[in-house]
Amino acid sequence: MTRAERLFAVLQCLRRHRFPVSAASLAAELSVSVRSIYRDIASLRTQGATIEGEAGIGFVLKPGFLLPPLMFSEDEVEAIVFGARWVAMRGDRRLAHSGKSALAKIVAVLPPELREEADLSFLLVGPDDAITSDEPHLPLIRDAIRRERPLTITYVDAAAGSTERNVWPIALAYFDRARIIIAWCELRQTFRHFRTDRATILAVGQKRYPRRRAQLVAEWRRLEGVPSP
């Protein structure tokens, strides 16, 4: 790999470690010499990275330092383009627009050879029997999830029964034929999955729900056997 690629790789390795990691461990992970790691850490420090530690103790990267996003691999560029195209085809109108906007910003700062790879990416999203109608309340649901706000909804189940629920939304899953709110349901006192096309949003709470979303997501993953991304 080039020097620039290795500097970026060192930075990524440090980001993965919350506690000091030795130069020997970094060298083994990147298949380079320990001396190269010391030189790379010195270079990153001169570029503004706050890397604390020293030889024999280990190194840790403090938050707040970003390198320009110019060192994506070809596979990473293809993954970004493919992901944005999938969102444009499968997401709701607002999310699709945001995906296109984000992709344009990323492509704009790529070096010329990678920009061409992005423009000519051969990974395409094929047509499917996907949802075509937009659901205007999806941005409201996403905002409630981000701010950890409860929702009061009216929900119509598969048997056409209607109930009013107070739920704590923690995630929104996009499938080809349905969009699903994953939430803690106060009525059932457990996690429930609600199709967005069967839910009517009656109110958004002004205060956070009692438990943090990260804890709820971890509990839901454990109960459902869903691995972490």
C-alpha positions in Angstrom: 0.0 0.0 0.0 1.1 3.6 -0.5 2.3 5.8 2.4 -1.0 7.8 2.3 -3.0 4.5 2.4 -0.9 3.3 5.3 -1.4 6.5 7.3 -5.1 6.2 6.8 -5.0 2.5 7.9 -3.1 3.4 11.1 -5.7 6.1 11.8 -8.5 3.6 11.3 -6.8 1.0 13.6 -6.4 3.6 16.3 -10.1 4.6 16.0 -11.1 1.0 16.6 -9.3 0.9 20.0 -10.7 2.8 22.9 -7.6 2.0 25.1 -3.9 2.3 24.3 -2.6 -0.2 21.7 1.0 -1.0 21.3 3.0 -0.3 18.2 3.8 -4.0 17.9 0.0 -4.8 17.7 -0.5 -2.1 15.1 2.5 -3.4 13.1 1.2 -7.0 13.2 -2.3 -5.9 12.1 -1.0 -3.9 9.1 1.9 -6.2 8.3 4.6 -3.5 8.6 7.5 -3.0 10.8 7.3 -1.4 14.3 9.6 1.3 13.1 7.2 2.2 10.3 4.4 2.5 12.9 6.5 5.0 14.9 7.2 7.1 11.8 3.5 7.0 10.8 2.3 8.1 14.2 4.9 11.0 14.1 3.5 12.0 10.7 -0.1 11.9 11.9 0.8 14.0 14.9 2.4 16.7 12.6 -0.9 16.7 10.6 -2.9 17.5 13.7 -3.9 14.2 15.1 -3.9 14.1 18.9 -2.3 10.7 19.5 -1.3 10.2 23.1 1.1 7.6 24.4 4.7 6.5 23.8 6.8 3.5 23.1 6.4 0.7 25.6 3.0 2.1 26.8 0.9 2.2 23.7 -1.0 4.8 21.7 -4.6 6.1 21.7 -6.3 8.6 19.3 -8.3 11.3 20.9 -11.6 12.3 19.2 -11.9 15.2 16.8 -9.3 14.5 14.0 -10.5 13.7 10.5 -8.4 13.2 7.3 -9.9 14.4 4.0 -12.0 11.5 2.6 -9.6 11.0 -0.4 -8.3 7.5 0.3 -11.2 5.2 -0.4 -10.3 1.9 -2.1 -12.1 1.0 -5.4 -14.3 -1.5 -3.5 -15.2 1.2 -0.9 -16.2 3.6 -3.7 -18.4 0.9 -5.3 -20.0 0.2 -2.0 -20.8 3.9 -1.4 -22.3 4.3 -4.9 -24.3 1.1 -4.7 -25.6 2.0 -1.3 -26.7 5.5 -2.5 -28.4 4.0 -5.6 -30.3 1.5 -3.4 -31.5 4.3 -1.2 -32.6 6.3 -4.2 -34.6 3.2 -5.5 -36.0 1.9 -2.2 -36.1 4.8 0.2 -38.8 7.4 0.6 -38.6 10.6 -1.3 -36.7 12.7 1.3 -34.2 9.9 2.2 -33.6 9.3 -1.6 -32.8 12.9 -2.1 -30.4 13.0 0.9 -28.6 9.9 -0.4 -28.0 11.5 -3.7 -26.9 14.7 -2.1 -24.4 12.9 0.2 -23.0 10.9 -2.7 -22.4 14.1 -4.7 -20.5 15.6 -1.8 -18.3 12.5 -1.5 -17.6 12.2 -5.2 -16.7 15.9 -5.4 -13.7 15.4 -3.1 -12.4 12.2 -4.6 -9.2 12.2 -6.7 -9.9 12.0 -10.5 -9.2 8.3 -10.9 -11.7 7.4 -8.1 -14.2 9.9 -9.3 -14.2 8.2 -12.6 -14.8 4.8 -10.9 -17.8 6.3 -9.1 -19.2 7.7 -12.3 -18.8 4.4 -14.1 -19.8 2.1 -11.3 -21.1 -1.2 -12.7 -23.1 -2.1 -9.6 -26.8 -1.4 -10.4 -30.0 -1.8 -8.3 -32.4 -3.8 -10.4 -36.2 -3.2 -10.5 -38.4 -5.1 -8.1 -41.9 -5.2 -6.8 -41.0 -2.4 -4.4 -43.1 0.2 -2.6 -43.9 3.0 -5.0 -46.0 5.3 -2.9 -44.3 7.8 -0.6 -45.2 7.9 3.1 -44.9 11.5 4.3 -44.7 10.5 8.0 -41.4 8.6 7.5 -39.2 11.7 8.2 -41.3 12.3 11.3 -40.6 8.8 12.5 -36.9 9.1 11.7 -36.7 12.3 13.7 -38.4 10.7 16.7 -35.9 7.9 16.6 -33.0 10.3 16.5 -34.3 12.4 19.4 -35.5 9.3 21.4 -39.1 10.6 21.5 -42.1 8.3 22.0 -44.9 8.1 19.5 -48.6 7.7 20.0 -50.0 5.8 17.0 -53.1 4.1 15.8 -52.2 0.7 14.4 -54.3 -1.6 12.2 -53.2 -5.2 12.3 -53.4 -7.9 9.7 -56.9 -8.8 10.9 -58.1 -5.2 10.5 -58.2 -4.6 14.3 -57.3 -1.1 15.3 -55.6 -0.1 18.6 -53.9 3.0 20.0 -50.4 2.4 21.1 -47.7 4.4 22.9 -44.4 3.2 21.5 -40.7 4.0 21.8 -39.3 3.8 18.3 -35.6 2.6 18.1 -35.2 1.7 14.4 -36.8 1.9 10.9 -36.3 -1.1 8.6 -36.7 -0.8 4.9 -37.8 -3.8 2.9 -38.8 -4.1 -0.7 -42.5 -4.5 0.2 -42.8 -2.9 3.6 -41.2 -0.5 6.0 -41.2 -1.5 9.6 -41.0 0.5 12.8 -39.1 -1.4 15.5 -40.3 -0.1 18.9 -40.9 -0.9 22.5 -44.7 -1.1 23.0 -46.0 0.1 26.3 -49.2 -1.9 25.8 -47.5 -5.2 25.3 -44.5 -4.4 27.5 -42.1 -5.9 24.9 -40.7 -5.1 21.4 -43.1 -5.0 18.5 -42.7 -4.4 14.8 -45.2 -2.1 13.1 -45.7 -1.7 9.3 -45.6 2.0 8.5 -48.4 1.8 6.0 -50.7 0.5 8.8 -49.7 3.2 11.4 -51.1 6.7 11.8 -49.0 9.0 13.9 -51.2 10.8 16.4 -48.6 12.6 18.5 -44.8 12.9 19.1 -43.7 13.1 22.7 -41.8 16.2 23.9 -39.6 14.3 26.4 -37.3 11.4 25.8 -38.6 7.9 26.6 -37.4 6.5 29.8 -34.5 4.3 28.5 -31.7 5.2 26.1 -32.1 4.0 22.5 -28.6 2.3 22.5 -29.7 0.1 25.4 -33.0 -0.8 23.8 -31.3 -1.6 20.5 -28.9 -3.9 22.2 -31.7 -5.7 24.1 -33.7 -6.0 20.9 -30.8 -7.5 19.0 -30.2 -10.0 21.8 -33.8 -11.1 21.9 -34.2 -11.3 18.2 -30.8 -12.9 17.6 -29.8 -10.0 15.3 -26.0 -9.6 15.0 -24.4 -6.1 15.3 -23.6 -4.4 12.0 
